[in-house]
Amino acid sequence: MARTLAYVATLIALVVATTLSLTATLQPLWITYHPFSSRSASLSSVVSDNIGLFRRCISSSAKCQPFPAPANPLIGHHPERISSFSFFCPHWRTARLQMTFVAIVQFTTLMAILFTLYRQRLAAWRDTMTPTKKGGGGVHYGIVIAGLLWLAAAGELVALGIVSYLFDHDDLFLVPGYELGPSFHLALISSGISLLAGVGLVMASWVLEEEEEEEGRIFLGDNENVPPQDQDL
């Protein structure tokens, strides 16, 4: 029961992390631009710019545009800065690819946890979980699932690192007013949840494994102390 609760808690954490990750990936809010309007500036002159992994939404445009765009990787960039395109675009697409990879790993982890819970429930239904067998392979399952969680977190951290580096070094974001947006922070929170969930699952698996092994030794010791039944002559 305790092991099941550990997996259920991990499942809940994974659902939260996956939701945050998907929201961050799909929303064009990785880098945002909201300039400080002066007293003389009219409201119509204030332009917002929201950049995501797949699209870019500018308030002056009625429709979001693909980003980086195939024809012009950096919409609004001056043509003389075309030399930076060869660096920016591949790295931005790499960050996008990393977050797509993270989504695949997270859904794979979700299926792995559900399969583990189904396996435990099926074993309980068949009443085959004896004290000597309890937890058999439990640590291994926990390590595998934790490894998937850490892999997803690593993918998110790579994407975050790429976006953060481009934000600090690319000319597009030198204009005052650009800042890392909500999607960036959602992905950061998601990676933290995945890391902590993996650590918690491994620790719970080790503790429960030791407890179940101790219960198994006690069970075997009790059986050895039971006097044999009288045999008929």
C-alpha positions in Angstrom: 0.0 0.0 0.0 2.8 2.4 0.9 4.6 1.7 -2.4 1.3 2.4 -4.3 0.9 5.7 -2.5 4.5 6.6 -3.5 3.7 5.9 -7.1 0.4 7.8 -6.9 2.2 10.8 -5.5 4.8 10.6 -8.3 2.0 10.4 -10.8 0.3 13.5 -9.5 3.6 15.4 -9.5 4.2 14.2 -13.1 0.8 15.3 -14.2 1.5 18.8 -12.8 4.9 18.9 -14.4 3.6 17.8 -17.7 0.8 20.3 -17.7 3.3 23.1 -16.9 5.7 21.9 -19.6 3.0 21.7 -22.3 1.6 25.1 -21.4 5.1 26.6 -21.5 5.8 24.9 -24.9 2.6 26.0 -26.6 2.3 29.5 -25.3 4.3 32.3 -27.0 5.5 33.7 -23.7 9.1 32.6 -23.4 10.3 36.1 -24.0 8.1 39.2 -23.7 8.4 42.8 -24.5 6.4 45.5 -22.7 8.0 48.9 -23.0 7.7 51.6 -20.4 5.6 54.3 -22.0 6.6 57.9 -21.3 4.1 60.5 -20.3 4.1 61.9 -23.8 3.6 58.5 -25.4 0.1 57.6 -26.5 -1.4 54.2 -25.8 -1.4 53.4 -29.5 2.4 53.7 -29.6 2.9 51.0 -27.0 3.7 47.7 -28.7 3.9 44.3 -26.9 6.0 41.5 -28.3 5.5 37.9 -27.1 7.9 35.3 -28.4 7.4 31.5 -28.1 9.2 28.4 -29.3 6.9 28.2 -32.3 5.4 31.6 -32.9 5.7 35.3 -32.3 2.8 37.6 -31.5 3.2 41.4 -31.9 0.4 43.6 -30.8 0.7 45.7 -34.0 -0.1 42.5 -36.1 -3.5 40.9 -36.1 -2.0 37.5 -36.5 0.8 35.6 -34.8 3.7 34.6 -37.1 5.8 31.4 -37.1 9.0 31.9 -35.2 11.7 31.6 -36.4 10.1 32.3 -39.8 11.4 30.3 -42.7 11.9 33.3 -44.9 13.1 35.7 -42.2 14.2 33.9 -39.0 14.0 37.1 -36.9 11.0 39.1 -37.8 11.9 42.8 -37.4 15.6 42.3 -37.4 17.7 44.6 -39.6 18.9 42.9 -42.8 22.6 43.7 -41.9 22.3 41.5 -38.9 21.7 38.4 -41.1 25.0 37.0 -39.9 23.4 36.3 -36.5 20.6 34.3 -38.1 22.8 31.2 -38.6 23.5 31.1 -34.9 20.1 32.2 -33.5 17.8 30.0 -35.5 19.4 26.6 -35.1 19.7 27.2 -31.3 16.1 28.3 -31.0 14.9 25.3 -32.9 17.1 23.1 -30.7 15.3 24.5 -27.6 12.0 23.8 -29.4 13.1 20.2 -30.1 14.2 19.7 -26.5 10.8 20.7 -25.2 9.1 18.4 -27.7 11.5 15.6 -26.5 10.5 16.4 -22.9 6.8 16.0 -23.8 7.5 12.5 -25.3 9.5 11.5 -22.2 6.9 12.7 -19.8 4.1 10.8 -21.6 6.4 7.7 -21.6 6.9 8.1 -17.9 3.2 8.5 -17.4 2.5 5.2 -19.1 5.3 3.5 -17.1 3.8 4.6 -13.8 0.3 3.5 -14.9 1.7 0.2 -15.9 3.5 -0.2 -12.6 0.3 0.6 -10.7 -1.6 -1.9 -12.8 1.0 -4.5 -12.2 0.8 -4.0 -8.4 -3.0 -4.0 -8.4 -3.0 -7.2 -10.5 -0.6 -8.9 -8.1 -2.8 -7.9 -5.2 -5.9 -9.3 -6.9 -4.1 -12.6 -7.4 -2.9 -12.6 -3.8 0.6 -13.4 -4.8 2.4 -10.7 -2.9 4.0 -12.8 -0.1 6.3 -11.1 2.5 9.3 -12.7 0.9 8.4 -11.3 -2.5 7.1 -7.9 -1.5 9.1 -5.2 -3.1 10.9 -7.6 -5.5 12.1 -5.3 -8.3 10.5 -2.3 -6.6 13.7 -0.4 -6.4 14.5 -1.2 -10.0 11.1 0.1 -11.2 11.6 3.2 -9.0 15.0 3.9 -10.5 13.8 3.5 -14.0 10.9 5.9 -13.5 13.1 8.3 -11.6 15.6 8.2 -14.5 12.8 9.1 -16.9 11.8 12.0 -14.7 15.4 13.2 -14.5 15.7 12.9 -18.3 12.7 15.1 -18.8 14.1 17.6 -16.3 17.5 17.6 -18.1 15.8 18.3 -21.4 13.9 21.2 -19.9 17.1 22.6 -18.4 18.9 22.4 -21.7 16.0 24.3 -23.4 16.0 26.9 -20.6 19.8 27.3 -20.9 19.6 27.9 -24.6 16.8 30.4 -24.4 18.5 32.2 -21.5 21.8 32.4 -23.4 20.1 33.8 -26.5 18.2 36.2 -24.4 21.5 37.5 -22.9 23.5 37.6 -26.1 21.3 38.2 -29.1 20.8 41.7 -30.5 17.1 41.2 -30.7 16.7 41.4 -27.0 19.1 44.3 -26.3 16.2 46.7 -26.5 15.1 47.7 -22.9 11.8 46.1 -22.1 12.5 42.5 -23.1 12.3 39.9 -20.3 12.0 36.2 -19.8 8.3 35.5 -19.8 5.9 33.2 -17.9 6.5 30.2 -20.2 10.2 30.2 -19.2 9.4 30.2 -15.5 6.7 27.5 -16.0 9.3 25.3 -17.6 11.7 26.0 -14.8 9.1 25.0 -12.2 8.3 21.9 -14.2 11.9 20.8 -14.3 12.2 21.3 -10.5 9.1 19.2 -9.9 10.4 16.4 -12.0 13.8 16.4 -10.3 12.2 16.4 -6.8 9.7 13.7 -7.8 12.5 11.5 -9.0 14.5 11.9 -5.8 11.5 11.3 -3.7 10.5 8.1 -5.6 14.0 6.6 -5.3 14.2 7.4 -1.6 10.8 5.9 -1.0 11.7 2.8 -3.1 14.8 2.2 -1.0 13.1 2.7 2.3 10.1 0.5 1.4 12.4 -2.2 0.0 14.3 -2.4 3.3 11.1 -2.5 5.3 9.6 -5.2 3.2 12.8 -7.3 3.4 12.8 -6.9 7.2 9.1 -8.1 7.2 10.1 -11.0 5.1 12.9 -12.0 7.5 10.5 -11.8 10.4 7.9 -13.8 8.6 10.4 -16.6 7.8 11.7 -16.5 11.3 8.2 -17.0 12.7 7.6 -19.9 10.3 10.8 -21.6 11.5 9.7 -21.4 15.1 6.3 -23.0 14.4 6.5 -26.6 15.8 6.0 -29.3 13.2 2.6 -31.1 13.3 2.4 -34.6 14.8 2.7 -37.3 12.2 0.3 -40.2 12.2 2.0 -43.5 13.1 
